[in-house]
Amino acid sequence: MSLTGLIDWIASAAGLQPNAVGVILLIYLGLGLASLVSHYLMRDRPVRGETELIKRVRSWWVMVTLAAGALLLGRSVAVVFFAFLSFLALKEYFSIIPTRRADREVLALAYLSIPIQAWFIWTAQYGFFVIFVPVYMFIVLPSTMVVLGHTEGFLKAVGTLHWGMMTAVYALGHIAYLLVLPKDQTGIAEGASLVLLLLVLTELNDVAQYVWGKSFGHRRIIPKVSPGKTWGGFLGGLATTAVVAVLIVPVLMPGQPTAQSPLYGLGLGLLIAVLGFFGDVSISALKRDLGIKDSGTMIPGHGGILDRVDSLIFTAPLFLHYTRFFNPAFW
């Protein structure tokens, strides 16, 4: 069987666009090259234990496989996967912020919001999806605290908890909602391709900013928040993400005429690069305020869940709204 035949077979079995399967295979090819390079760089410089670079690459293998597997197994599995990601992010957030012991019932309600939000996503109820956390949970959390008589530290507690829900449940939920957007003109669901596009551009921007920053970064942007962020890294990531977006958007959105314009891809790439940067440094500001280096230790070489999804917290909502606004078929 030829490579094209293999791609078509996988795409047909998974109900995905062949282009999406091709991009996934290219990602694996890139990971293979990254593994070879990382081991080549370390062959003459053995160190005690695994290096940070090798840990990062190995973690990427796991993360890519989990995300790709969820997309290939269908919408239901993918929605559950991203709901579980929200759970892990919210759990990690609650583990690093100061919480009152009296708020156990309120924390339970916060966790309960995840399956409810996932149901709104799976049933494509956009109206409820966009208001459930910012409106209804905004009402439920303080109301519960008041009924229970928890007034000491009320403002700090309710604000901290709701910010965590907006971050881990609402913002990340926008990734999953891409899965339920209407099918394209050929009858193939574009949702998985849109999720893939969002993840590729956001994570590429993170990697590009890191590489450009290490190579040419000298002048810091916001040293009081994130000393490692430089103008060289930011501008290099901006340019890289914009160029790749112009090239890849038409490939992953073939059924949308608007997306075939280079200006559409350019605008999306710039948006992802800028918002990804601010999502990253916002979590950096949170960690600096709490006096911690990483949000957790779940992902070797990367830190915690929040350390890995920090950019997506800002890029996912705007990606969804940008996509729906410029593509009438998605309304």
N, C-alpha and C positions, 0 to 999 in steps of 0.2 A: 504494500500500500504506500502510495506517495505521501509526502508531507501534506499536500493540499487535501488529499483524500482523508488523511487522519484528522485534520482540522475540521473538515466538513462533517465527519462522522461524530466527533466529540460535540460539535455545535448542535447537530441534529438531536443527539441523545440528551443533551442538557437544555435544549430549547433556547440556545444563545445565538447571537450573531457570530458567524465565522471570524469576523475581524476581532471580536473580543477574545476568542480562543487564541487567535494568533498573537495578540498582545500579551496574553498570559504566558504563552510559550516563550516570547521574547524576554519577559521578565525573568523567567527561569534561566534563560541563556545568560542574562546579565548577572544573575546570582552565581552561576557557575564560574563566570569570568572573575567575579569579585572574590570568590573562594580561592581560585588559583593565584590571583594577585596577592591576597593577604598571606597565603602560605609562602609564596615566593619572597615577599618582603621580610618574612621572619626566619627564613631558612638559615641565614648566616648570623642571626642575632637571637639565639635561643634565650628565653627568659623563664623564670620560675612561674609555672602555671600558664594559663591561657592569656593571650594578649587581649587588650580591649577591642582591637580591630576584629580579631577572629571571633570573639564573643558576639560582636555586633552582627557580623555576617551570618553566623549560625542562627541567631535570633531572627534575622530577616527570612531565612529559609522557613522557619516555623510559622512566622506571621503570614507570609505570602501563601503558604500551603493551606493554612486555616481559612484565610479569606477567599482564596480561589476555590477551595473545596466547598465552602458555603454557597458561593455563586453558582458553581456547577451542579449542585444538588437541588437547586430550585428555589423559588421565592419563599416558600414557607420556612425552609431550613435557614435561608439567609436572614429572614426577619428575626428568627429565634437567635441566630448567631449575634446579630447586632444588638438585640435586647440583652443578651448575656454580657456583651461588651459594656453596655451601659451599666449593668449591675456591678461588674468588676470596677469600673471607673468610680461609681458612686460609693461603693464599699471602701475603696482606697481613699477617696476624699474624706469620708467620715473617720477613717483611721488616722488621718494626719491633722484634722482640725480639732480644736477643743470643743467638746460637746458636754451638755449637762446630763447627769445620770437620770434626771427626771424626764428627759425627752425620749425615753425608749419607745413609747407609743407613737410619738411623732416620727421617729426614724422608721418605724414599721410602716407607717403610711407613705413615707417617701419611697421605700422599696416597693410597696404595692403599686405605686404609680407606673412602674416599669412595665408590668404585663398589661396594664390598662392602656398605656400609650402604644404598646406593641399591637394590641387589638385594633386600635384606631388606624394604625398603619396598615395592618394586614387586610382590613376591610376597606381601605382607601377612603376613610372619612376625614378628608383634609380639614374641614371646618373644625371638628373636634380636636384633631391633631395639633393645630396651630394655637389653640387657646387652652388646652387642658392644663398644662403645667404653668404657663405664665398667668393664667386667670384663676382657674379652679383650685389648683394646689396653692396658689398665692392666698386664697381665701381659707382653704382647709387647714393649712399648717398653723397659722396664728389662732384660728378659732379653736382648734384642738388644745393648744397651749393655754388659752384663756379658760376653757372649760375645766381643764385639769388644775387650774390655779397656779400655773408656772409663770410668774411675773418677774422674778429676779433675773436680770440679764436677758430680758425678753427680746429687745431690739437686736442685740448681737446674735442671739441664737436663731431667731426666725430669719434674719438677713443671711446668715451664714448657710443655713440649711437650704433656703430657696436658691441661693446662688449656686450651690452644689447641684441642685436638681436642674436648674437651667443649663448648667454645663454638661452634666453626665447623661441626663435623660432627654432634655429638650433638644439641645444642640446636636448631640450625637444621633438622636432619633431621625434627624434629617437625612442621614446616610441611608437608613432603611427605607424611608419614604420614597426615595428614588426608584426603588424596586417595583412600586405599584403604579408608576406613571403609565399612560396608555401605550398600546403597541404602535409600532411604526406602520407605514403604508404597506409593507410586505407581510404584516401579521406577526412579525417577530418582536418579542418583548425587548424593549431597549433599556429597561431598568438596570439589569446587570451591567450593561455597557456603560451606563452613566455612573454607577457606583465605581466601576473600574477606572473610569476617566477621573473622577474625583480623587480616588486614592492614589493613582499614578502621579497626577500633577501635584498633589499636596506633599506626598512623601518625596517626590523628586525635588521639589523646592527645598525641603528640609536638608536633603543630602547635598544639593548644589550649594546652598548657603554655607553649609559646613565645609565643603571642599574649597570653595572660593575664599572663604574666610581664612582657612588654614594656609592657603597658598599666597593670597594677596592682601589679606586683611591687616591693616595697621591702625587705622583710625576707628576708635570705638564709637558706637552710636549712643547707647544708653548704659554707660559703665556702672551706674548705681543699681541698675536692675539686672542686667546680664552682661558682665564684662567680656564674655567671649563673642558677642555680636559686634560685627564691624561693618563699615560702609562697603568694603570690598565684598564681603560675603553677601550682604543684602542686595547690592546691585548685580553681582554675578548671578545670584539665585533668581533675581527678577528677570534678567535677560534670558537665562537658560529656560526657565519655566515658560516664558512668553513664546520663545521659539518652538519649544516642544509642543505647546498647546496649539499653535498654528498648524503644526504637522499632524497631530494625533486626533484633534477634535473631529475633522471630517471623516476619519477612519472609524471612530467609535460612535458617530452620530450620522450615519449615511442616510437615514430616512428623514432628516430634517433639513430642508433647503436653506434655512437661515444659517445653520451651523457650517455650511460649506464655504462661507465667506471667511477670508483670512482675518478680517477685522473682528469677527465674532470670537475666533480662537485667541486673537491677541488680547482682546478685552478680558476674556476669561482667565488667560494666563497671568495677566497683570493683577487681576483681582485676587487670584489664588496666592500669588507670591506675597502681596502686601498683607492680606488677611492672615495668611499662614505665619508670617513674621510676628504680627501682633498677638495671635493666639499663643504662640510659643513664649513670648516675653511676658504675657499676662500670667501664665502658669509659673514662670520664673519669678515674677513679683510675688505671687502667692507663697512659693517655697521660701523666698528670702524673708518674707514677713514671718513665716513660721520657724525660720532658722534651720531648714533642712536642705540637703543637697539634691536628693531625689525624692520623688513621691512614693517610691516603693522599690522592691527588689525582684519583682515577678519576671522581668524581661532582662536576662543577662546582657550587659553591655549597654543597655538603654535606660535602666532604672525601673520605674513603675508604669502602669497603664497610662496614667495622666501624662507622664513624660513622653509617651509615644503618640498619644492622640491630641496633644495640646494644640497643634495647628488645626486639626480637623474641627475643633470646637468652634472656630470662627469661619473656616472655609466651607463646612458642610451646609449651614443654613443659607449663606449667600450663594453658594453654587446651585442649590435647589431653586431659589427665587430667580436667579439670573437665567437658569435654564427654562423655567416656566414662563417667564416674562417675554423672552425673545422667541419662544417656540409655541405658537397658538395650539398645536396639537396636544400639548401637555396640560391644557386647562380643562 
